[in-house]
């Protein structure tokens, strides 16, 4: 007969509620009681050795992860890479979608802390509004921010240099002979959006690329915004030679607007994205974009979190900026199909 939690409680001389709290990793159960419960669990064969080991180490072997928007393929891919790296270390991920809302994000962080996760990996929704909840969580468990980061938070961070990435885009456009450009992105409420916009403006000025002021269009990271803003650009009397987009979803929307209007890409206008989501290579035309090293970001983020959890690092807070690369495809460079 399979042993029950009641039998574990009787063997350990505690209540079933105490056993339940201990099994969930609650720190409200004293080390002495935890030791008795571990012994009862092992003697009765109530659960696997994994649970007993977790109890001994006062760890849940669960990592919380919070991302701004799971509907965005970039974050889906980021989660997948982090999950693979956590699994390699024997950890489980408890995933939360912040729904692009800092209030929801704060609730998710509180919930993860209550569930006794060993640490948290987060890509904050808002550069300013996310900061209090991130600081609060970091005071209780190790926290690593990836991709985005919140202001005035003393945690490790892993991502890319958005300014450098925008320099790659501008240099590519200048090599193509582009002189005028529209910039379409999300309203800069998160660190990535802010840095991408600032970086693009800086490099455009440095390389004498003219940004059309009325065609700096800021909305959100969605296909719908890409289509809407793309139509605005195409209807402008000052149609630019290129459209630089803050992410691939926007760029894919702009490509659709071009198809709908009968505008040829790249013959009539060139379009760039950012993130290199899987759909970028499958669009018509395939999208020139910035590829982020998601596997490396996940590897480094989990490594830093593991060091913090295990107490094996004694250095100061780490800010790790990894390399990105420009992937040139048909949305900026016409491809000769060869002889028919």
C-alpha positions in Angstrom: 0.0 0.0 0.0 1.3 3.4 -0.9 2.1 5.4 2.2 0.1 8.6 2.9 1.0 12.0 4.2 -0.9 11.2 7.4 1.4 8.2 8.0 4.4 10.5 7.4 3.0 13.0 9.9 2.4 10.2 12.5 5.9 8.8 12.1 7.5 12.2 12.4 5.2 13.2 15.3 3.9 16.4 13.6 0.7 17.5 11.9 -0.1 16.8 8.3 -0.1 20.6 7.7 3.5 20.7 8.9 4.5 17.9 6.6 2.8 19.7 3.7 4.6 22.9 4.5 7.9 21.1 4.7 7.3 19.3 1.4 6.6 22.6 -0.3 10.0 23.9 0.9 8.5 26.4 3.4 11.1 28.1 5.5 8.6 28.4 8.4 9.4 24.7 9.3 12.3 24.4 11.7 15.4 22.5 10.7 14.8 20.0 13.5 11.2 19.2 12.3 12.4 19.1 8.7 15.0 16.5 9.6 12.4 14.3 11.3 10.1 14.6 8.3 12.9 13.7 5.9 13.6 10.6 8.0 9.9 9.6 7.9 9.7 10.2 4.2 12.7 8.0 3.6 11.6 5.2 6.0 8.1 5.0 4.6 9.1 5.5 0.9 6.5 8.3 0.7 8.2 10.0 -2.2 11.3 10.0 -4.3 14.8 10.7 -3.0 14.6 13.9 -5.0 12.1 15.4 -2.6 14.0 14.2 0.5 17.2 15.7 -0.9 15.5 19.0 -1.6 14.2 19.1 2.0 17.7 18.5 3.4 19.1 21.3 1.4 16.2 23.6 2.2 15.8 24.0 -1.6 12.8 23.5 -3.9 14.9 23.1 -7.1 12.4 25.4 -8.8 13.2 28.6 -10.5 10.6 31.3 -11.2 10.7 33.1 -14.6 8.7 36.1 -15.5 8.6 37.6 -19.1 6.6 40.5 -20.4 4.6 38.8 -23.1 4.5 35.1 -24.0 2.6 36.0 -27.2 5.8 37.6 -28.5 7.9 34.8 -30.2 11.1 36.3 -29.0 10.2 35.7 -25.3 8.9 32.2 -26.2 12.3 31.4 -27.6 14.0 33.0 -24.6 12.0 30.9 -22.2 12.7 27.7 -24.2 16.5 28.3 -23.9 16.3 29.1 -20.2 14.2 26.0 -19.5 16.7 23.8 -21.4 19.6 25.2 -19.3 17.7 24.8 -16.1 16.7 21.2 -16.9 20.4 20.4 -17.6 21.1 21.4 -14.0 18.1 19.4 -12.6 15.9 22.5 -12.0 12.3 23.0 -12.9 10.9 26.4 -14.2 7.7 28.0 -12.9 6.8 30.4 -15.7 4.7 33.5 -15.4 3.4 35.9 -18.1 3.4 39.5 -16.9 0.9 40.5 -19.7 2.9 43.7 -20.4 1.6 45.0 -17.1 3.9 46.0 -14.2 1.0 45.4 -11.7 0.5 41.9 -12.9 4.2 41.4 -12.9 4.5 42.4 -9.3 1.7 40.0 -8.4 3.6 37.2 -10.3 6.8 37.9 -8.4 5.0 37.8 -5.0 3.4 34.5 -6.0 6.7 33.0 -6.9 8.3 34.1 -3.6 5.3 32.5 -1.7 5.9 29.3 -3.6 9.4 29.2 -2.3 11.3 29.2 -5.6 15.1 29.2 -5.2 15.6 32.1 -7.5 14.0 34.2 -10.2 14.9 35.1 -13.8 13.0 38.1 -15.1 12.8 40.3 -18.1 11.1 43.4 -16.7 8.0 44.8 -18.3 8.8 48.5 -17.5 12.1 50.1 -16.9 10.7 52.3 -14.0 7.5 50.7 -12.9 9.0 47.3 -12.5 11.8 48.4 -10.3 10.1 48.3 -6.8 8.9 44.7 -7.3 12.2 43.6 -8.7 14.0 45.1 -5.7 11.6 43.5 -3.3 12.0 40.1 -4.9 15.8 40.4 -4.9 15.8 41.1 -1.2 14.3 37.6 -0.6 15.8 35.4 -3.3 18.6 35.6 -5.9 17.3 37.4 -9.0 18.9 37.7 -12.5 17.5 40.1 -15.1 17.8 39.1 -18.8 17.3 41.0 -22.0 15.7 44.0 -20.3 16.5 45.5 -16.9 14.8 47.8 -14.4 16.3 51.1 -13.2 18.0 51.3 -9.8 18.0 47.5 -9.2 21.2 45.8 -7.9 20.9 42.4 -9.5 22.9 40.6 -12.2 21.9 41.3 -15.8 22.6 39.5 -19.1 21.6 40.8 -22.5 23.0 42.5 -25.6 24.4 45.9 -26.4 21.4 47.5 -28.2 23.5 50.5 -29.2 26.1 48.4 -30.9 23.3 46.5 -32.7 21.8 49.7 -34.1 25.2 50.6 -35.3 25.3 47.4 -37.4 21.9 48.3 -38.9 22.9 51.9 -39.8 26.2 50.8 -41.3 24.4 48.3 -43.5 21.9 50.9 -44.7 24.6 53.4 -45.5 26.5 50.7 -47.5 23.3 50.2 -49.5 23.2 54.0 -50.3 20.2 54.7 -48.1 19.8 58.4 -47.2 16.4 58.7 -45.6 14.7 56.5 -43.1 11.6 56.0 -40.9 11.9 54.5 -37.4 9.0 52.4 -36.1 9.1 51.0 -32.6 7.3 50.6 -29.3 6.9 53.5 -26.8 10.2 53.4 -24.8 8.9 52.3 -21.4 11.4 49.3 -21.2 15.1 49.5 -21.3 15.5 47.7 -24.6 13.1 50.0 -26.4 14.8 53.1 -25.0 18.3 51.9 -25.8 17.4 50.8 -29.3 15.8 54.2 -30.1 18.6 56.2 -28.6 21.2 54.0 -30.3 19.6 54.3 -33.7 19.4 58.1 -33.5 23.0 58.3 -32.3 24.4 56.2 -35.1 22.1 57.7 -37.7 23.5 61.2 -36.9 27.0 59.9 -36.8 26.7 58.4 -40.2 24.6 61.2 -41.8 21.5 59.1 -42.2 18.5 61.4 -42.3 15.6 60.4 -40.0 12.2 61.9 -41.2 10.8 63.4 -37.9 7.1 62.8 -38.7 7.9 59.2 -39.5 9.3 58.4 -36.0 6.3 56.3 -35.0 6.0 54.7 -31.5 3.3 52.2 -30.5 3.8 48.6 -29.3 5.6 45.5 -30.4 2.9 43.9 -32.5 2.1 42.9 -36.1 -1.0 45.2 -35.9 1.1 48.2 -35.1 3.5 47.3 -37.8 0.8 47.2 -40.4 -0.8 50.5 -39.2 2.5 52.4 -39.0 3.7 50.9 -42.3 0.6 52.3 -44.0 1.4 55.8 -42.5 4.9 55.6 -43.9 3.8 54.5 -47.4 1.2 57.3 -47.5 3.6 60.0 -46.5 4.7 62.5 -49.2 8.2 62.0 -47.7 8.4 58.3 -48.2 11.8 57.2 -47.0 14.3 54.8 -48.6 14.2 52.5 -45.5 12.1 51.6 -42.5 14.0 50.5 -39.4 11.8 48.6 -36.9 12.2 48.0 -33.2 11.5 44.3 -33.5 10.6 41.6 -36.0 6.8 41.7 -35.3 6.6 45.3 -36.3 8.8 44.7 -39.4 6.6 41.8 -40.5 3.6 44.1 -40.2 5.4 46.7 -42.3 6.1 44.0 -45.0 2.4 43.2 -45.1 1.5 46.9 -45.5 4.0 47.0 -48.4 2.5 44.0 -50.1 -1.0 45.4 -49.6 0.1 48.6 -51.3 1.9 47.0 -54.1 5.3 48.4 -52.9 8.2 46.2 -53.7 10.7 45.3 -50.9 13.6 45.9 -51.3 13.3 47.5 -54.8 11.1 50.4 -53.6 11.9 50.5 -49.9 14.1 48.4 -47.6 13.0 47.1 -44.2 14.9 45.9 -41.1 13.8 44.1 -37.9 15.3 43.1 -34.6 15.5 39.8 -32.7 15.6 37.2 -35.5 12.5 35.3 -34.4 11.8 32.1 -36.5 9.3 33.9 -38.7 11.9 36.4 -39.8 13.5 33.9 -42.2 10.2 32.7 -43.5 8.6 36.0 -44.4 8.3 37.3 -48.0 10.8 38.7 -48.5 12.9 37.2 -45.7 13.7 39.8 -43.1 17.1 41.4 -42.5 17.4 41.6 -38.7 19.6 41.5 -35.6 20.1 38.0 -34.1 20.4 37.8 -30.4 22.5 34.9 -28.9 19.6 33.4 -26.9 21.4 30.2 -26.0 24.3 32.2 -24.6 22.1 34.6 -22.8 20.2 31.7 -21.1 23.5 29.9 -20.3 25.0 33.0 -18.7 21.8 34.0 -16.9 21.4 30.5 -15.3 25.1 30.3 -14.5 24.9 33.6 -12.5 21.7 32.6 -10.8 23.2 29.2 -9.8 26.3 30.9 -8.3 24.0 33.2 -6.3 21.8 30.4 -5.0 24.8 28.2 -4.1 26.8 31.1 -2.6 29.8 30.3 -4.8 30.4 33.8 -6.1 31.8 36.7 -4.1 32.2 39.3 -6.8 30.2 42.5 -7.3 27.0 42.6 -9.4 27.6 41.4 -12.9 26.4 43.3 -16.1 27.1 40.9 -18.9 26.6 42.3 -22.5 26.9 39.6 -25.1 27.4 40.0 -28.9 24.8 40.3 -31.5 25.0 40.0 -35.3 23.3 41.4 -38.3 21.6 38.7 -40.5 21.2 40.1 -44.0 18.3 38.8 -46.0 16.1 39.8 -48.9 14.2 42.7 -47.3 17.3 44.8 -47.8 19.3 43.1 -50.5 17.8 42.0 -53.8 18.7 38.3 -54.5 19.5 37.3 -58.1 17.5 34.1 -58.7 19.9 33.1 -61.4 19.1 31.9 -64.9 15.6 30.5 -65.4 
